[in-house]
Amino acid sequence: QEKMVESGGGLVQAGGSLRLSCTVSDLNVEGYSLGWFRQAAGATEREGVACIDKNGGNIWTEDSVKGRMTISRDNAKKSLYLEMESLTLEDTATYFCQAFPMPTSICAHKTIIATLYGWGQGTLVAVTS
């Protein structure tokens, strides 16, 4: 089964920046969409942050992060990235990456996200004032 390993999180002041990375093993990522998801403390569901299709030509971004977060992928390195800028307190959460054989539009639907499996440990992003 595929394995996701997220890194790059940390403690950052509001307005700051971070770059998250994810490496995927035991999966031919070229055939999958990839996405970043997050779950805040106390939240019962993960929400989509940004997703990118297998060719990188179709990107979905959650409204609250548009213009602040940029997703990219490197299939040769089996890696996914999230550039995060102008971070706010509301961005505090554990961030996860995931691969899925579906359109990026599923990232807008928490009920579909909940059906995905094989989640990694995630990486914690904590934004302070």
BAKEPA-479360 format. One line per field, with one value per residue: residue number from 1; residue in one letter; x, y, z of N, C-alpha, C in turn. Coordinates in steps of 0.2 Angstrom, whole numbers, plus 5000, padded with zeros to 4 digits. Each point is the difference from the previous one (the first is absolute). Example, Ala and Ser with C-alpha at 12.3 -4.5 7.8 and 13.67 -1.06 7.14 Angstrom:
<fitis>
num	(1|2)
residuo	(A|S)
n.xx	(5066|4998)
n.yy	(4972|5005)
n.zz	(5039|4996)
ca.xx	(4996|5004)
ca.yy	(5006|5006)
ca.zz	(5000|5001)
c.xx	(5004|4996)
c.yy	(5006|5005)
c.zz	(5000|5003)
</fitis>
This chain:
<fitis>
num	(1|2|3|4|5|6|7|8|9|10|11|12|13|14|15|16|17|18|19|20|21|22|23|24|25|26|27|28|29|30|31|32|33|34|35|36|37|38|39|40|41|42|43|44|45|46|47|48|49|50|51|52|53|54|55|56|57|58|59|60|61|62|63|64|65|66|67|68|69|70|71|72|73|74|75|76|77|78|79|80|81|82|83|84|85|86|87|88|89|90|91|92|93|94|95|96|97|98|99|100|101|102|103|104|105|106|107|108|109|110|111|112|113|114|115|116|117|118|119|120|121|122|123|124|125|126|127|128|129)
residuo	(Q|E|K|M|V|E|S|G|G|G|L|V|Q|A|G|G|S|L|R|L|S|C|T|V|S|D|L|N|V|E|G|Y|S|L|G|W|F|R|Q|A|A|G|A|T|E|R|E|G|V|A|C|I|D|K|N|G|G|N|I|W|T|E|D|S|V|K|G|R|M|T|I|S|R|D|N|A|K|K|S|L|Y|L|E|M|E|S|L|T|L|E|D|T|A|T|Y|F|C|Q|A|F|P|M|P|T|S|I|C|A|H|K|T|I|I|A|T|L|Y|G|W|G|Q|G|T|L|V|A|V|T|S)
n.xx	(5004|4998|5005|4997|5005|4996|5003|5004|4996|4997|5004|4995|5002|4994|4999|5002|5005|4997|5004|4995|5002|4999|5003|4999|5000|5002|5001|4997|5002|5003|4997|5002|4994|5003|5000|4999|5000|4995|5002|4996|5003|4997|5003|4994|5001|5004|5004|4997|5007|5003|4997|5003|4998|5000|4997|4996|4995|4998|4999|4998|4998|5001|4994|5000|5002|4995|5005|4999|4997|5006|4996|5005|5002|5004|4997|5006|4999|4995|5000|4997|4999|5001|5000|5002|4996|5002|5004|4994|4997|4996|5006|4999|5004|4998|5005|4995|5003|4997|5000|4997|4997|4999|4995|5003|4995|5003|5005|4994|5001|4999|4994|5003|5002|4995|4998|5004|5005|5004|4997|5004|5005|5001|5000|5001|4995|5004|4995|5005|4997)
n.yy	(4994|5005|5003|5004|5004|5004|5006|5004|4997|5004|5003|5004|5006|5003|4999|4995|4996|4994|4995|4997|4994|4996|4994|4997|4995|4995|5005|4998|5005|4998|4995|5004|5003|5006|5000|5006|4997|5003|4999|5005|5002|4994|5001|4998|5005|4997|5006|5000|5001|4995|4999|4995|5000|4994|5004|5002|4998|4997|5006|4997|5005|4999|5002|4997|4995|5002|5000|4995|4995|4996|4995|4995|4996|4995|4998|5002|5005|4999|5006|5002|5006|5004|5005|5001|5005|5006|4995|4997|5003|5001|5001|5001|4994|4993|5001|4997|4995|4999|4994|5002|4994|5006|5003|5005|5000|4994|5004|5002|4994|5002|4999|5003|5005|4999|4999|5005|4996|4998|5004|5004|5002|5003|5007|5001|5004|5003|5004|5004|5004)
n.zz	(5000|4997|5000|5004|4998|5004|4998|5005|5004|5004|5004|4999|4999|5002|4994|5003|4998|4997|4999|4998|5001|4995|5003|4994|5004|4997|4996|4994|5003|4994|5003|5005|5002|5002|5007|5003|5006|5004|5006|5002|5006|5002|4993|4998|4996|4995|4998|4994|4998|4997|4993|4997|4993|4997|4995|5006|4995|5005|5003|5006|5002|5006|5000|5006|4996|4995|4996|5004|4997|4998|4996|5000|4994|5001|4994|4997|5005|4997|4999|5005|4998|5005|4996|5006|4999|5003|5004|5001|5005|4996|4998|5007|4999|5001|4996|4996|4997|4994|4998|4995|4997|5002|4998|4999|4996|5002|4999|4997|5000|5007|4997|4995|5003|5003|4994|4999|4999|5005|5005|4999|5003|4995|4998|5006|4998|5004|4999|5002|5004)
ca.xx	(4996|5004|5002|5001|5004|5000|5005|5000|4996|5003|4997|5001|4996|4996|5003|5006|5000|5003|5000|4999|5002|4997|5002|4995|5003|4996|4994|5001|4997|4998|4993|4996|5000|5002|4997|5001|4994|5002|4995|5001|4999|4993|4996|4998|5001|5005|4997|5005|5003|5002|5001|5003|4999|5006|5005|5002|4997|4994|5001|4994|5002|4994|4999|5003|5008|5002|5005|5005|5003|5001|5002|5004|5002|5005|4999|5006|5002|4994|5000|4995|5002|4995|5003|4995|5002|4995|4996|4996|4999|4995|5004|5003|4997|5004|4999|5002|5000|4997|4999|4993|4999|4994|5001|5002|4994|4997|5003|4996|4994|5002|4997|5004|5007|4999|5001|5007|5003|5007|5003|5007|5000|4999|5004|4997|5002|4997|5001|4999|4999)
ca.yy	(5006|5006|5004|5007|5003|5007|5004|5007|5004|5003|5006|5006|5006|5002|5003|4996|4995|4994|4996|4993|4995|4994|4995|4995|4994|4995|5002|5003|5007|5003|4998|5002|5006|5001|5005|5002|5001|5002|4999|5004|4996|5000|4999|4993|4998|5003|5004|5001|5006|5001|4994|5001|4994|4996|5004|5007|5005|5002|5001|5003|5004|5002|5008|5004|5000|5002|5006|5000|4993|4998|4993|4998|4993|4998|4993|4997|4999|4997|5005|5005|5006|5005|5006|5004|5007|5004|4996|5003|4995|4995|4995|4995|4994|4995|4999|4994|5000|4994|4998|4997|5000|5004|5008|5005|5003|4997|5003|5005|4996|4996|4993|4996|5000|4996|4993|4999|4996|5000|5006|5001|5003|5007|5005|5006|5007|5004|5007|5004|5007)
ca.zz	(5000|4999|5007|5000|5006|5000|5004|4998|5004|5006|5003|4996|5002|4995|4994|4998|4994|5001|4995|5002|4996|5001|4995|4999|4998|4998|4995|4994|5001|4994|4999|5005|5002|5007|5003|5007|5004|5007|5005|5006|5006|5001|4995|4999|4993|4996|4994|4995|5000|4993|4997|4994|4997|4999|4996|5002|4996|5003|5007|5004|5006|5005|5000|5005|4999|4994|5000|5006|5000|4993|5000|4994|5001|4996|5000|5000|5007|5004|5005|5000|5004|5001|5002|5005|5001|5004|5004|5005|5006|4997|4997|5005|4999|4997|4992|4997|4993|4998|4993|4998|4993|4999|4998|5006|5003|5006|5006|5003|5004|5005|5001|4995|5003|5006|4998|4998|5005|4999|5002|5004|5007|4999|5003|5004|4999|5006|4998|5006|4999)
c.xx	(5004|5001|5001|5004|5001|5005|4999|4996|5004|4996|5002|4996|4995|5003|5006|4999|5003|4999|4999|5002|4997|5003|4996|5004|4995|4994|5003|4997|4998|4993|4995|5000|5003|4997|5003|4993|5002|4995|5002|4998|4993|4995|4999|5002|5006|4996|5006|5003|5002|5002|5003|5000|5006|5005|5002|4996|4993|5001|4994|5003|4994|5000|5005|5008|5002|5004|5005|5004|5000|5002|5004|5002|5006|5000|5006|5002|4994|4998|4994|5002|4994|5004|4994|5003|4994|4995|4996|4998|4995|5004|5003|4996|5006|4999|5003|5000|4997|5000|4993|4999|4993|5002|5002|4993|4997|5003|4996|4994|5003|4998|5004|5007|5000|5001|5007|5004|5007|5004|5006|4999|4998|5006|4997|5002|4996|5002|4998|4999|5006)
c.yy	(5006|5004|5007|5003|5007|5003|5007|5005|5003|5006|5006|5006|5001|5005|4997|4995|4994|4996|4992|4996|4993|4995|4994|4993|4994|5001|5004|5007|5003|4999|5003|5008|5000|5006|5001|5001|5002|4998|5004|4996|5001|4999|4992|4998|5004|5004|5001|5007|5002|4993|5001|4993|4997|5004|5007|5005|5002|5000|5003|5003|5002|5008|5004|5001|5002|5007|4999|4993|4998|4993|4999|4993|4999|4992|4996|4998|4997|5005|5006|5006|5005|5006|5005|5007|5003|4996|5004|4994|4995|4994|4995|4994|4995|4999|4993|5000|4993|5000|4997|5000|5003|5007|5004|5003|4996|5003|5005|4996|4996|4993|4995|4999|4995|4992|4998|4996|5000|5006|5000|5003|5007|5004|5006|5007|5004|5008|5004|5007|5004)
c.zz	(5000|5007|4998|5006|4999|5004|4998|5005|5006|5003|4996|5002|4994|4995|4998|4995|5002|4993|5002|4995|5001|4995|5001|4998|4998|4996|4994|5000|4993|4998|5004|5001|5007|5003|5007|5003|5007|5005|5006|5006|5002|4995|4998|4993|4997|4995|4995|5000|4993|4997|4993|4996|4998|4995|5002|4997|5003|5008|5003|5006|5004|5000|5005|4999|4994|5000|5006|5000|4993|5001|4994|5002|4996|5000|5000|5007|5004|5005|4999|5005|5001|5003|5003|5001|5004|5004|5006|5006|4997|4996|5004|4999|4998|4993|4998|4992|4999|4992|4998|4993|4998|4997|5006|5003|5006|5006|5003|5004|5005|5001|4995|5003|5006|4997|4998|5006|4999|5002|5003|5007|4999|5003|5003|4998|5005|4999|5007|4998|5003)
</fitis>
